[in-house]
Amino acid sequence: MKDIRRTILWVIFAFSLVMLWDQWQVHNGRKATFFPGAPTPASQASAPASAVPAASAQPAAVPGVAPAGVPPGDAAPAAAAAAPRERIEVTTDVLKLVLDTEGGSIVRSEFLKFDQTEHPGQAFVLLDDSPQRTYQAQSGLIGGPFPTHKTAMRFTGERTLAEGASELVLRFESPELGGLKLVKTYTLRRGDYVAQVRHEVVNTGGQPVSPQLYVQLVRDGNPAPGGTSFYSTFTGPAFYTDAKKFQKVEFADIDKGKAEFATPSPDGWVAMVQHYFASAWLLPQGMGHDNFARKLDGGLYAAGMIASLGAIAPGASQAVQARLFIGPQDEKVLEGIAPGLELVKDYGYFTILAKPLYWLLDKLHGVLGNWGWAIVALVVLLKIAFYWLNAKAYASMAKMKAINPRIQELRERLKDNPQQMQMEMMRIYREEKVNPMGGCLPIMIQIPVFIALYWVLLSSVEMRGAPWILWIKDLSVKDPYFILPVVMTLSTLLQTALNPLPPDPMQARMMWIMPLVFSVMFFFFPAGLVLYWVTNNILTIAQQWIINTRMGVPPQFNLPKF
């Protein structure tokens, strides 16, 4: 009876892995491998900036509802339309940005301290306006024929952060439209990935007007570059409010009109998230606004906020000091920018465990000065913390190994009488005070911790470009010579060989097949993840070997009959 239950559990476990893999694929915008259901959004060709969308008529600004066509941009006067369009390239010590005089939007960003994984020496590009990708930060006014991100603007300011200067100021001024003029001023500071974006709205007409300010991030729905079929992280919009906290929005849910997130909010921010990097618009704290996420033409998606500016009297002006973050997901930096912004570095359900693990890993790096050795040290500390749980598990395994010959003899002798065989096995377990599950429960308790550590290592931008030793020049990419994955596979098989074989031959074969399948995936995982697993395997084998020897059960290799 116990063998039947074990077999059923193995089947459930294998089926769960298959279903989990399928859901993981769907979660990351790919098609399900084994159980295809509703089609996921197909990757669509990126559209140029000029296609970033215009409704045929000016939408009414309804509180709590995203405007259907932010913005039209086709109501500009002849003088504005005739203004020459220019791309303004500006550079600080950490960022190179390209801004478009059409709307004063940021259409490209390069990180001068982060290289492209595929092309070392070339700066990593996040925002982009190329035939392959579209990803921009835009803002403007709605509620009338006002300046939008499609309005031609006049640029003034410097283009390079001067030696010794602390900030760079860029100014974009629109013509008068609908009685309003919009002056958009970017202030870029040395060493900072946050741009201060001041929106000054001037009423140049003779009547009071009540415009609304919108800020939005627009990008295509294609997966972020750099992932693999074996692992991927979330790509898409995210919202944060004090009431609802962090809310991710899938592109597929936007397609279906099923996206769920807080709409009216007195606080919070909107972001566009991908592996290692993010962008985010932040309005002043306490400024009420409406969040929106919608699909645009050309396979593009927009996520943003709309804030009412109230009535502006003739000759008066009103300014809103927004902030725009474009940078790496450095947890310590993000925590200092806005409440909850560090959550764009998404640990999922294991955040409560992952955050202290990251804190400890960061402290170890501060002492050791190398992220690879910090990973090794963290695994060592975790093994020490769980020493007694592991000792209990391996002691139980050692007892099982000691009585395994008796169990095997019993199975051969009573193979034609399963009921009596089960009774005799239970008797032996009672006499020897062995719990067949005793080796599993202590290990199961540790699984959430190691899954949380997995997400810490996968999500931390600090691993990007960080070397360990010799041939490992970048812990965020796969081992170029597959040495670590081979060591991991061998250590996993050695660890399996040291464990007692299950009485059932099928289960014994599964014990060897599953680690092999699991190890194949790690050939394509980042070297930092593989290093953590190799270290854990080696320490586990050492502890298991010592406990077996102390209990008088000499280490031996248990190989199944295939």
C-alpha positions as CSV (number, residue, x, y, z in Angstrom):
1,M,0.0,0.0,0.0
2,K,2.8,2.4,0.9
3,D,4.5,1.7,-2.5
4,I,1.3,2.6,-4.3
5,R,1.0,5.8,-2.3
6,R,4.6,6.7,-3.2
7,T,4.1,6.0,-6.8
8,I,1.0,8.2,-6.8
9,L,3.0,11.0,-5.1
10,W,5.8,10.7,-7.7
11,V,3.2,11.0,-10.5
12,I,1.6,14.0,-8.9
13,F,5.0,15.6,-8.4
14,A,6.0,15.0,-12.1
15,F,2.6,16.3,-13.3
16,S,2.9,19.3,-11.1
17,L,6.3,20.1,-12.5
18,V,4.9,19.9,-16.0
19,M,2.0,22.2,-15.2
20,L,4.3,24.6,-13.3
21,W,6.6,24.8,-16.3
22,D,3.6,25.5,-18.6
23,Q,2.3,28.3,-16.3
24,W,5.8,29.8,-16.1
25,Q,6.0,29.9,-19.9
26,V,2.5,31.6,-20.1
27,H,3.4,34.0,-17.3
28,N,6.4,35.2,-19.3
29,G,4.5,35.8,-22.5
30,R,5.3,32.5,-24.2
31,K,3.1,29.7,-25.5
32,A,2.4,26.8,-23.2
33,T,4.5,23.7,-24.1
34,F,2.2,20.9,-23.0
35,F,-1.2,22.3,-22.3
36,P,-1.9,25.1,-24.8
37,G,-4.9,27.1,-23.8
38,A,-6.0,30.6,-24.8
39,P,-3.4,32.1,-27.1
40,T,-1.0,34.5,-25.6
41,P,-0.3,37.8,-27.3
42,A,2.0,37.3,-30.3
43,S,5.1,39.4,-30.5
44,Q,4.4,42.2,-32.8
45,A,6.7,44.4,-34.7
46,S,7.6,47.6,-33.0
47,A,6.1,50.8,-34.3
48,P,8.0,54.0,-34.8
49,A,7.3,56.9,-32.5
50,S,5.0,58.6,-35.0
51,A,2.6,55.7,-34.6
52,V,2.3,56.2,-30.9
53,P,-1.1,56.9,-31.3
54,A,-3.6,59.4,-32.1
55,A,-7.3,59.3,-31.8
56,S,-9.4,61.0,-34.5
57,A,-11.1,63.3,-31.9
58,Q,-10.0,64.9,-28.7
59,P,-11.2,62.7,-25.8
60,A,-12.9,64.1,-22.8
61,A,-11.0,63.8,-19.6
62,V,-13.2,61.7,-17.3
63,P,-11.9,61.3,-13.8
64,G,-11.0,57.7,-13.1
65,V,-11.0,56.7,-16.8
66,A,-7.9,56.6,-19.0
67,P,-8.4,58.8,-22.1
68,A,-9.0,56.7,-25.1
69,G,-6.6,58.6,-27.3
70,V,-3.9,60.3,-25.3
71,P,-3.0,62.3,-27.2
72,P,-4.3,63.2,-30.6
73,G,-1.6,65.8,-31.5
74,D,-3.2,66.6,-34.8
75,A,-4.6,69.9,-33.7
76,A,-1.3,71.8,-33.7
77,P,-1.3,75.2,-35.5
78,A,0.5,75.6,-38.7
79,A,3.4,77.4,-37.0
80,A,4.0,74.4,-34.7
81,A,3.7,71.9,-37.5
82,A,6.4,73.8,-39.5
83,A,8.9,73.8,-36.6
84,P,11.9,71.5,-37.5
85,R,12.0,68.2,-35.5
86,E,15.2,67.5,-33.8
87,R,16.7,64.7,-31.7
88,I,18.6,66.1,-28.7
89,E,21.4,63.9,-27.3
90,V,22.5,64.7,-23.8
91,T,25.1,63.0,-21.6
92,T,25.8,62.8,-17.9
93,D,28.3,60.7,-16.1
94,V,25.8,57.7,-15.9
95,L,23.3,58.3,-18.7
96,K,23.1,59.2,-22.3
97,L,19.6,60.2,-23.3
98,V,18.0,61.2,-26.6
99,L,15.0,63.5,-26.4
100,D,12.7,64.4,-29.2
101,T,11.6,68.0,-29.7
102,E,8.2,66.5,-30.7
103,G,6.7,66.6,-27.2
104,G,10.0,66.7,-25.4
105,S,9.8,63.0,-24.9
106,I,12.7,60.7,-23.9
107,V,13.0,58.2,-26.8
108,R,16.3,56.5,-26.0
109,S,18.5,55.9,-22.9
110,E,21.9,54.3,-22.5
111,F,23.5,53.3,-19.2
112,L,27.2,54.2,-19.4
113,K,28.1,51.9,-16.5
114,F,26.3,48.8,-17.8
115,D,27.3,47.0,-21.0
116,Q,25.1,45.0,-23.2
117,T,25.4,41.3,-22.4
118,E,25.7,40.2,-26.0
119,H,28.1,43.1,-26.9
120,P,30.6,43.9,-24.2
121,G,31.8,47.5,-24.5
122,Q,28.5,48.8,-25.8
123,A,26.2,50.7,-23.4
124,F,23.0,48.9,-22.4
125,V,19.9,50.5,-24.0
126,L,16.6,50.6,-22.1
127,L,14.4,53.2,-23.7
128,D,14.6,52.9,-27.5
129,D,13.0,54.1,-30.7
130,S,14.4,51.8,-33.3
131,P,12.8,49.5,-36.0
132,Q,13.3,46.6,-33.5
133,R,12.0,48.1,-30.3
134,T,9.8,51.0,-29.0
135,Y,10.0,52.2,-25.4
136,Q,9.5,55.9,-24.5
137,A,8.7,58.2,-21.6
138,Q,6.1,60.8,-22.5
139,S,3.9,63.5,-20.9
140,G,1.5,66.3,-21.9
141,L,-1.8,67.9,-21.3
142,I,-5.4,66.7,-22.1
143,G,-8.8,68.2,-21.5
144,G,-8.7,70.4,-24.6
145,P,-6.6,71.1,-27.7
146,F,-3.6,71.5,-25.5
147,P,0.2,70.6,-25.9
148,T,0.8,66.9,-25.9
149,H,3.7,64.6,-26.5
150,K,3.0,65.0,-30.2
151,T,3.4,68.8,-30.1
152,A,6.5,70.4,-31.7
153,M,8.6,72.2,-29.0
154,R,11.6,74.5,-28.9
155,F,14.7,73.2,-27.0
156,T,17.2,75.3,-25.1
157,G,19.9,74.1,-22.7
158,E,23.3,72.4,-22.6
159,R,23.8,68.9,-24.0
160,T,26.7,67.6,-21.8
161,L,27.3,67.7,-18.1
162,A,30.3,69.9,-17.8
163,E,33.4,68.9,-15.8
164,G,32.8,69.9,-12.2
165,A,29.1,70.7,-12.8
166,S,26.5,69.0,-10.6
167,E,23.5,69.2,-12.9
168,L,22.3,69.6,-16.5
169,V,19.1,71.5,-17.3
170,L,17.1,70.9,-20.5
171,R,14.1,73.1,-21.4
172,F,11.3,72.3,-23.9
173,E,8.7,75.0,-24.6
174,S,5.6,74.4,-26.7
175,P,3.7,77.0,-28.7
176,E,0.3,78.2,-27.4
177,L,-2.4,75.7,-28.0
178,G,-5.9,76.1,-26.8
179,G,-4.8,79.1,-24.7
180,L,-2.1,77.1,-22.9
181,K,1.7,76.9,-23.2
182,L,3.6,73.9,-21.7
183,V,7.2,74.4,-20.5
184,K,8.9,71.1,-19.7
185,T,12.2,71.3,-17.8
186,Y,14.4,68.3,-17.2
187,T,17.1,68.5,-14.5
188,L,19.7,65.7,-14.6
189,R,22.1,65.4,-11.7
190,R,25.5,63.8,-11.6
191,G,25.5,60.2,-10.6
192,D,21.7,60.1,-10.5
193,Y,19.2,58.0,-12.6
194,V,16.3,60.2,-11.6
195,A,15.4,63.2,-13.8
196,Q,13.5,66.0,-12.2
197,V,10.8,66.9,-14.7
198,R,9.0,70.2,-14.1
199,H,5.8,70.8,-16.0
200,E,4.9,74.4,-16.0
201,V,1.5,75.2,-17.6
202,V,0.9,78.9,-18.5
203,N,-2.5,80.3,-19.4
204,T,-1.9,82.7,-22.2
205,G,-5.6,83.1,-23.1
206,G,-8.4,85.2,-21.7
207,Q,-10.4,82.5,-20.1
208,P,-9.8,80.1,-17.1
209,V,-8.9,76.6,-18.2
210,S,-8.7,73.3,-16.3
211,P,-6.3,71.0,-18.0
212,Q,-5.1,67.6,-16.9
213,L,-1.5,66.4,-16.9
214,Y,-0.7,62.9,-18.1
215,V,2.6,61.0,-17.8
216,Q,3.0,57.7,-19.5
217,L,5.5,54.9,-20.4
218,V,4.9,53.4,-23.8
219,R,6.6,50.2,-25.0
220,D,6.1,47.2,-27.2
221,G,4.9,43.9,-25.8
222,N,7.9,41.9,-26.8
223,P,9.9,40.1,-24.1
224,A,12.9,42.0,-22.8
225,P,16.2,40.9,-24.5
226,G,18.5,38.6,-22.7
227,G,16.2,35.9,-21.3
228,T,16.2,32.3,-22.2
229,S,13.6,29.5,-22.6
230,F,14.8,28.1,-19.2
231,Y,14.3,31.2,-17.1
232,S,12.7,34.5,-17.5
233,T,11.4,37.4,-15.3
234,F,8.4,39.6,-15.5
235,T,8.2,42.3,-18.2
236,G,5.4,44.8,-18.2
237,P,3.7,47.7,-16.3
238,A,3.4,47.9,-12.6
239,F,1.6,50.2,-10.2
240,Y,2.1,51.1,-6.6
241,T,-0.3,52.8,-4.1
242,D,-0.2,52.8,-0.3
243,A,-3.5,51.1,-0.2
244,K,-3.0,48.3,-2.8
245,K,0.8,48.1,-2.7
246,F,2.7,46.6,-5.7
247,Q,0.5,45.4,-8.6
248,K,1.9,43.9,-11.8
249,V,-0.1,44.0,-15.0
250,E,0.4,41.4,-17.7
251,F,0.3,42.6,-21.3
252,A,-2.1,39.7,-22.0
253,D,-4.5,41.0,-19.4
254,I,-4.4,44.4,-21.0
255,D,-5.2,42.8,-24.3
256,K,-8.3,41.1,-22.8
257,G,-9.4,44.1,-20.8
258,K,-8.9,42.2,-17.6
259,A,-6.0,44.2,-16.1
260,E,-6.6,44.8,-12.4
261,F,-4.9,47.7,-10.5
262,A,-5.9,50.7,-8.4
263,T,-7.3,53.5,-10.6
264,P,-8.0,56.6,-8.5
265,S,-5.1,57.1,-6.0
266,P,-3.8,59.9,-3.8
267,D,-0.2,58.5,-4.0
268,G,2.0,56.0,-5.7
269,W,3.8,55.6,-9.0
270,V,3.7,53.8,-12.4
271,A,6.6,51.8,-13.7
272,M,7.6,49.6,-16.7
273,V,9.6,46.7,-15.4
274,Q,12.0,44.2,-17.0
275,H,14.9,42.1,-15.9
276,Y,17.5,44.2,-14.0
277,F,16.2,47.6,-15.2
278,A,13.0,49.7,-14.9
279,S,11.6,53.1,-15.6
280,A,9.0,54.9,-13.5
281,W,7.0,58.1,-13.4
282,L,6.5,59.6,-9.9
283,L,4.1,62.6,-9.3
284,P,4.5,64.7,-6.1
285,Q,3.4,62.8,-2.9
286,G,-0.2,63.5,-2.2
287,M,-1.1,64.6,-5.7
288,G,-4.3,62.7,-6.6
289,H,-4.3,61.0,-9.9
290,D,-5.9,58.2,-12.0
291,N,-3.8,55.3,-13.2
292,F,-4.4,53.7,-16.6
293,A,-3.0,50.9,-18.8
294,R,-4.2,50.3,-22.3
295,K,-3.2,48.9,-25.7
296,L,-2.2,51.2,-28.5
297,D,-1.9,50.6,-32.2
298,G,1.1,48.8,-33.6
299,G,1.4,46.3,-30.7
300,L,2.3,49.0,-28.2
301,Y,1.1,49.4,-24.6
302,A,0.9,52.5,-22.4
303,A,0.8,52.8,-18.7
304,G,0.6,56.1,-16.9
305,M,-1.2,58.5,-14.6
306,I,-3.5,61.5,-15.1
307,A,-3.7,64.4,-12.6
308,S,-6.1,67.3,-12.6
309,L,-4.4,70.7,-12.4
310,G,-7.6,72.6,-11.4
311,A,-8.6,75.9,-12.9
312,I,-5.7,78.2,-14.1
313,A,-6.7,81.8,-14.4
314,P,-5.8,84.0,-17.4
315,G,-2.1,85.1,-17.2
316,A,-1.5,82.6,-14.3
317,S,0.6,79.5,-14.3
318,Q,0.8,76.2,-12.4
319,A,3.8,73.9,-12.1
320,V,4.0,70.2,-11.2
321,Q,7.4,68.8,-10.2
322,A,7.4,65.1,-11.4
323,R,10.3,62.7,-11.4
324,L,11.3,60.1,-13.9
325,F,13.5,57.2,-13.0
326,I,15.3,55.4,-15.7
327,G,17.9,53.0,-14.3
328,P,19.1,49.7,-12.8
329,Q,17.1,47.9,-10.1
330,D,19.6,48.7,-7.3
331,E,17.5,47.9,-4.2
332,K,19.3,50.4,-1.9
333,V,19.0,53.2,-4.4
334,L,15.3,52.5,-5.2
335,E,14.4,52.5,-1.5
336,G,15.6,56.1,-1.2
337,I,13.6,57.4,-4.2
338,A,10.0,56.6,-3.3
339,P,8.1,54.2,-1.0
340,G,7.8,50.8,-2.5
341,L,9.9,51.5,-5.6
342,E,12.3,48.8,-4.6
343,L,9.5,46.3,-5.4
344,V,10.2,46.6,-9.1
345,K,13.0,44.2,-8.2
346,D,10.3,41.5,-8.0
347,Y,10.9,38.5,-5.7
348,G,7.3,37.3,-6.1
349,Y,5.8,35.4,-3.2
350,F,9.1,35.0,-1.5
351,T,9.8,38.7,-0.8
352,I,9.6,38.3,2.9
353,L,12.5,35.9,2.8
354,A,14.3,37.3,-0.1
355,K,14.8,40.8,1.2
356,P,16.8,39.7,4.3
357,L,18.8,37.3,2.2
358,Y,19.7,40.1,-0.2
359,W,20.7,42.3,2.8
360,L,23.0,39.6,4.1
361,L,24.4,38.9,0.7
362,D,25.2,42.7,0.3
363,K,26.9,42.8,3.7
364,L,29.0,39.8,2.8
365,H,30.0,41.5,-0.4
366,G,31.0,44.6,1.6
367,V,33.4,42.4,3.5
368,L,34.7,40.1,0.8
369,G,34.6,42.5,-2.2
370,N,33.5,39.8,-4.6
371,W,30.0,38.7,-5.4
372,G,31.0,35.2,-6.2
373,W,32.6,34.6,-2.8
374,A,29.7,36.4,-1.2
375,I,27.4,33.8,-2.7
376,V,29.7,31.0,-1.4
377,A,29.8,32.6,2.1
378,L,26.0,33.1,2.2
379,V,25.4,29.4,1.4
380,V,27.9,28.4,4.1
381,L,26.0,30.6,6.6
382,L,22.7,29.0,5.6
383,K,24.0,25.5,5.9
384,I,25.3,26.4,9.4
385,A,21.8,27.9,10.3
386,F,20.1,24.7,9.1
387,Y,22.8,22.3,10.4
388,W,20.6,20.6,13.0
389,L,17.7,20.2,10.6
390,N,20.0,18.7,8.0
391,A,21.7,16.5,10.6
392,K,18.3,15.1,11.6
393,A,17.4,14.4,7.9
394,Y,20.7,12.8,7.1
395,A,20.6,10.7,10.3
396,S,17.2,9.4,9.2
397,M,18.7,8.6,5.8
398,A,21.6,6.8,7.4
399,K,19.2,4.6,9.4
400,M,17.3,3.9,6.2
401,K,20.5,2.9,4.5
402,A,21.4,0.6,7.4
403,I,18.2,-1.3,7.2
404,N,18.0,-1.2,3.4
405,P,19.4,-4.7,2.9
406,R,16.8,-6.1,5.2
407,I,14.0,-4.3,3.2
408,Q,15.4,-5.5,-0.1
409,E,15.5,-9.1,1.2
410,L,11.9,-8.7,2.5
411,R,10.7,-7.4,-0.8
412,E,12.2,-10.4,-2.7
413,R,10.9,-12.9,-0.3
414,L,7.3,-11.5,-0.1
415,K,6.9,-10.0,-3.6
416,D,3.9,-12.2,-4.2
417,N,2.2,-11.1,-0.9
418,P,2.2,-7.3,-0.9
419,Q,0.0,-6.9,2.1
420,Q,2.2,-9.0,4.3
421,M,5.3,-7.3,2.9
422,Q,3.9,-3.9,3.9
423,M,3.1,-5.2,7.4
424,E,6.6,-6.6,7.8
425,M,8.2,-3.4,6.6
426,M,6.2,-1.3,9.1
427,R,7.3,-3.7,11.8
428,I,11.0,-3.2,10.9
429,Y,10.5,0.6,10.8
430,R,9.0,0.5,14.3
431,E,11.7,-1.8,15.7
432,E,14.5,0.3,14.3
433,K,12.7,3.6,15.2
434,V,12.9,4.8,11.6
435,N,10.5,7.2,9.9
436,P,10.6,6.8,6.1
437,M,9.7,10.5,5.8
438,G,12.1,11.7,8.4
439,G,14.7,12.6,5.8
440,C,12.2,14.7,3.8
441,L,10.5,16.9,6.2
442,P,13.5,18.9,7.5
443,I,14.6,19.4,3.9
444,M,11.1,20.6,2.9
445,I,11.3,23.3,5.5
446,Q,14.4,24.8,3.9
447,I,13.0,24.8,0.3
448,P,11.3,28.3,0.6
449,V,14.6,29.8,1.8
450,F,16.6,28.4,-1.1
451,I,13.9,29.4,-3.6
452,A,14.0,32.9,-2.2
453,L,17.8,32.9,-2.6
454,Y,17.4,31.7,-6.2
455,W,15.2,34.8,-6.9
456,V,17.7,37.1,-5.1
457,L,20.5,35.9,-7.4
458,L,18.4,36.0,-10.5
459,S,17.0,39.5,-9.9
460,S,20.1,41.3,-8.5
461,V,21.6,43.7,-11.1
462,E,24.8,43.7,-9.0
463,M,25.5,40.2,-10.5
464,R,25.5,41.8,-14.0
465,G,29.1,41.9,-15.2
466,A,30.4,40.8,-11.8
467,P,33.4,38.4,-12.1
468,W,34.2,35.5,-9.7
469,I,37.5,33.7,-10.5
470,L,39.4,32.6,-13.6
471,W,36.9,31.9,-16.4
472,I,33.8,33.3,-14.7
473,K,33.8,36.9,-15.9
474,D,30.1,37.6,-15.4
475,L,27.9,35.9,-12.8
476,S,24.7,37.0,-14.6
477,V,25.4,34.9,-17.8
478,K,25.9,31.2,-18.3
479,D,29.3,29.6,-17.7
480,P,31.0,29.9,-21.1
481,Y,32.7,26.5,-20.7
482,F,29.9,24.8,-18.8
483,I,32.4,23.8,-16.1
484,L,30.1,24.8,-13.2
485,P,27.1,23.0,-14.6
486,V,29.1,19.8,-15.1
487,V,30.4,20.0,-11.5
488,M,26.8,20.6,-10.4
489,T,25.5,17.6,-12.3
490,L,28.3,15.3,-11.0
491,S,27.8,16.5,-7.4
492,T,24.0,16.1,-7.7
493,L,24.5,12.5,-8.9
494,L,27.0,11.8,-6.1
495,Q,24.5,13.2,-3.6
496,T,21.8,10.9,-5.0
497,A,24.1,7.9,-4.9
498,L,24.7,8.5,-1.2
499,N,21.0,8.4,-0.4
500,P,19.3,5.1,0.3
501,L,17.4,3.7,-2.7
502,P,13.6,3.5,-2.3
503,P,12.4,-0.1,-2.2
504,D,10.4,0.3,-5.4
505,P,12.7,0.0,-8.5
506,M,10.6,2.6,-10.4
507,Q,11.1,5.1,-7.6
508,A,14.8,4.3,-7.5
509,R,15.1,5.0,-11.2
510,M,13.1,8.3,-10.8
511,M,15.6,9.4,-8.1
512,W,18.3,9.3,-10.7
513,I,16.3,10.6,-13.7
514,M,14.9,13.7,-12.0
515,P,18.3,15.2,-11.0
516,L,19.6,14.7,-14.5
517,V,16.7,16.5,-16.0
518,F,17.0,19.2,-13.4
519,S,20.8,19.6,-14.1
520,V,20.3,20.1,-17.8
521,M,18.3,23.3,-17.1
522,F,21.3,24.6,-15.2
523,F,23.6,24.5,-18.2
524,F,21.8,27.7,-19.4
525,F,21.3,29.4,-16.0
526,P,23.4,32.3,-14.9
527,A,26.8,31.3,-13.4
528,G,25.9,32.9,-10.0
529,L,22.9,30.6,-9.6
530,V,24.9,27.5,-10.6
531,L,27.6,28.5,-8.2
532,Y,25.1,28.8,-5.3
533,W,23.8,25.3,-6.1
534,V,27.2,23.7,-6.5
535,T,28.3,25.1,-3.1
536,N,25.1,23.8,-1.5
537,N,25.7,20.4,-3.0
538,I,29.3,20.1,-1.9
539,L,28.4,21.1,1.7
540,T,25.5,18.7,1.7
541,I,27.6,15.8,0.6
542,A,30.3,16.7,3.2
543,Q,27.7,16.8,6.0
544,Q,26.0,13.6,4.8
545,W,29.3,11.8,4.6
546,I,30.3,12.8,8.1
547,I,26.9,11.9,9.7
548,N,26.9,8.5,7.9
549,T,30.4,7.7,9.2
550,R,29.5,8.8,12.8
551,M,26.5,6.5,12.7
552,G,28.5,3.5,11.6
553,V,27.1,3.4,8.1
554,P,30.1,3.7,5.8
555,P,29.3,5.8,2.7
556,Q,28.5,3.7,-0.3
557,F,27.1,4.4,-3.7
558,N,23.6,3.1,-4.3
559,L,22.9,2.6,-8.0
560,P,19.5,1.5,-9.3
561,K,19.1,-1.3,-11.9
562,F,18.0,0.3,-15.1
